[in-house]
Amino acid sequence: MTSFKHLMVMAVLLFAVGCQSLNQPEPDSLYEDLGQRAGIAQIIEDMLYGVVDDTRIAFQFKGVDIVELHQGLTDHICQLSGGPCTYSGRDMREAHKDMNITATQFNALTENLILAMEKNRISTSAQNRLLARLAPLHSEVRNL
């Protein structure tokens, strides 16, 4: 009978541990889905090439150190996507202060980001997850 009790206790413990692991959130895979740091850097590069040709927003980037911008955006997206990077640049409100970014300009940058992700074959699901993480920055970038 004692071994039966031990088996029952073990079964209950295993069941409890199994149920507990079901409630644990899955690791964030967005970083991997974006191609890790190298993939994110490529997406940012392609987005910036698109911005240069986009008359709606190109003027906002005149005089900007593109290498520094690329590095900062890559770090920021890397961190937001759950990667091991740390964004150490200015906060969004400070970085966009006095730029008077319109909704059209904000949307143009977003469109260029989406086109860059499509070019890099990022799934729609991963695109939407990244955009959802970027959406809260809207009011800071537009200084609303």
Beta strands, then each sheet from edge to edge (+ up, - down):
end
